[in-house]
Amino acid sequence: MAEVGARSGARERRALFWGLLGALALASWCALALWSASPYGRFVAHPGWIDAGALADLCRTIPQGEVLVPAVLHATAWVLMIAAMMLPTAFPLLAMFQRITAGRPDAGRLAALVVLGFFVAWFAFGLLAHAADAGLQRAAEGSGWFVAHGWIVGATVLAGAGLFQWSALKYRCLEACRAPFTFVGARWHGSAPAQEAFRIGLDHGLFCVGCCWALMLVMFVVGIGSIGWMLALAVVMAAEKNMPWGRRLRTPLGVALLAWAALIAISHF
């Protein structure tokens, strides 16, 4: 009887965990949509690099005076994007980790540490991406030519993302993400549960960044804060990572991105 009660309790905890995780992803999408439509939408939005005069718009939106509050708001927006776009791609790994740790009383806490490690990896990437973007903004401030030719940045990012579709690094990272049992088994020993759980999430996040970073940079091209583009890219990245036919997206997606970059360049000559 006690064993049946323990199994029932474990099922309830798993159901609660997945309910909370699904609610987090859904709430993040809703929060981004509402935030984008609010007077503070500039902190989640980013004019697309392919827009005419995008660099000039960006320069005008650089915060003057107070720095801390805008920085915190931009960081919060990025965390919401991670929860909305990238967290669902990690569900297969989380499901495998929960099966392996199902008998432990601290299984929920350990799963939360996996999620935290995943967020840390993507947050670090976000800091680097936004730092590079801020560098471009500062360069544009003193260059009229750069402001007028901001489309070159967008075309370059699209072309780079297209070429990255055929890189060995992308598919090494994808293969690691597509084998959750092997991934968890190689890192979970149970001797230091909290550290191992966090490391599993961190490592998975790093591999996820390794295979998806170029597509995430496309958000800077089409405009961060665009819910439609966020959803489209999230679906593509989830399919690449988790669907059996995800490998087949390599060529059509790469060709489409290169063609898009070429069209942008041709339209400006």
N, C-alpha and C positions, 0 to 999 in steps of 0.2 A: 504493500500500500504506500509506504514511504517513497519507494522508487517511482511509482506512478505519479505521486504528487510532485516529486522532483522534476520528472520529465514535463509535467504540465506547467510547472513554474518556469522551466527553461523555455518552453514554447511561448509562454506569455511575454517573457522578457525579450525574446527574438521579435515577436510581433510588435511590441512597443518600440523596439529599436528601429525596425524598418518603417514603422509608422512615423516616428520622429524624423528619420532621415528623409523620407519622401516629403513630409511637410516642410522640412528645411529647404529642399530644392524648390518646391512650389512657392513657398513664401518668398524666396529670393527672386524668382521671376516676377512675382507680383510687386515686390518692393522696388525692383528696378524699373518696372513699367510706371508705377506711381511717381517715383522719384524723377524719372525722365520728363514727366509731364508737369512737374512742380516748378516753382520759381527758382529752385536750387538745382535744376537739371544740368547746369553748366559743369557741375562737379562730377557728373557721371558721363556727360557727353564729351565727344572729341570730334571736331569736324574731320571728315574723311580727307586723306591726303590727295585723292583724285579730284576733289572739289576745286573749282576755280577760286584762287585767293585763300585757300585753306590755311596757309601759313600766316597770312595777315590776320585772319580770324583768331588763330591760336595766340598770336602775339598780343592781341587785344584782351584775351581772357586770362593772361598770366596774372595771378594775384599780386596786387600791390599792397604793401604794408604788412598786414598780418599774414603769416606763413603757416603757422601751426594748424589752425582750423581748416584751411583748404587742404593741407596735406592729409589730415585725418579723414576728411570727407572723401578725398580721392582714394585713399587706402580702403575705406569702408566700401566704396563702390566696387573696387577690384575684388574684395572678399566676396561680395554678393555675386559678382560675375563668376567667380570660381565655384561657389556653391550651386549656382544655376546651371552653368555650362559643363564643368569638369567633374564635379562630385558624382553625378549619375554614371559617368563612364567608369567609376571605380566600384560600382555595385557588385560585379562578379567577384572581385577580389575580397570585398567585405563579406559576401555570402560564404565564400570558401573559408575565410578566417573564422567566421562564426561557427561553421560546422566543426572545425578543428578544435575550437575552444568551448564547445557547447556545454561540456560537463563542469566547467569552472564557475564558481559563484561570482567571480569578477569579470565574467565574459563581456558584459555591457561596457564596463569601464575600459577594458582593453580595446574593444572595438572603437570606442570614442578616441582613444589614443592613436589608433590607426588613421582615423579621419583627421585628427590634428596634425599628424606628420605629413599627410597628403596636402593639407592646406599650407603648411610651412613651406614646402617645396614650391608650390605655385605662387605663394606670396612673394618669395624671394625672386622668382622670375618676373613678377609684376613690378617689383622695385627696379630691376635692371631695365625692363622695357620702358617704364615711365621716365627713368633717368636718361635713357637714350633719346626719348621723345623730347624731353625738356632741353637737351643739348641742341637738338635741331631747332627748337623754338628760339633759343638764344642766338644761334647762328643766323637765323632768318631776320632777327631784329636789325642787324646791321647790313643786310644785303637785300637790296631791291630786286636783284636778279633772282635770288633764292625764293623770295616771296612770290614772284611772278611765275616761277617754274617749279612750284611745289609738287606738281603732278609727277615729276621725275621720281620723287621719293615713293609715291604710291605705286608707280609702274615697277620700280626696282623691287619693292617688297613683294608684289604679286609674282614677278618673275622668279625671285628667290624662293618663294613658297612653292611655285610650280616645279622648279628644278629639284628642290628638296624631296619631292615625292619619290624620286628615284635614288635617293642617297642610301648608302649602307647603314648609316647611323639610324635613320628613321626606322628601318625594318628590323634592326637589332633591338631597338627599344620596343617596337610593336610586338615582336615575338615574346619578349619578357612579359608584356602586359597581357598577352593572350593566353598565358599559361599560369593562371592564379594558383593552382594546386602546387606546382613546382616552385613558384615564386615564394609562397608562404612557407612551404615545407623546408626550403633552403635557409630560411631566416628564423623560423620558430622552433625553439628548443625547450622553452618553459622554465629555463633556469633563472632568467631575469625578465619576467613577463612584461612589466611596464616598458622597459627600455626596448625589448624586442618588438613589442606592438608598435611603438612610436617609430622604430627604425623601418618596420615593414611599410608603414604609411609613407614615411619620408622617401624610401627607396622607390616605392611605386610611383610617388609623385614625381620624382626625378626622371624616371623612365617615361612617365606620361608627358612631362615637359619635353623630353628628348624627341618624342615622336610627334608632338602637337604644337611646339612653339611657333613654327612657321605659319601654321594656320591661325593661331591666336594673334599673330602680328597683323594678319589680314584685317582684324578688327580696327586697327589704326588707319587702315586704308578706307574702309567703307564707313567708318564712323563708330567709335565706341559709344554705347548707349542705344544703338539701333536694335530693338528687340527682335525684329525680323531676321536680321543678319546673325545675331547671336544664336537664335534658335536653329537657323540653317547650319551654321558652323558646328554647333553642339551635336546635331544629328549626324553630320559627316564624321566628326571625330569619334563619336560613340560607335558608329558603324565600323569604322576602320579598326578600332580596338577590340570590339567584342563580337562582331558578326562573322560567321564562317566565310562569307563572301567579301569581307572587308578588304582583302588583298586586291581584289579586282578594281577597287576604286583608284589605285595608284595611277594608271595611265590616263583614264578620262579626266580625273581631277587635275593632274599635272598639266595635261594639254589645255584644259579649260583656263587654268590660271595663267599659263604662258600666252594664250590667245588674248586673254583680257588685258594683260600688260601690253601686248603688241598693239591692240586697238587703241589704248590710251595714248601710246606714243604716236601712232599714225594720226590720231585726231588733233594732235598739237603741232603737226608739221604741214 
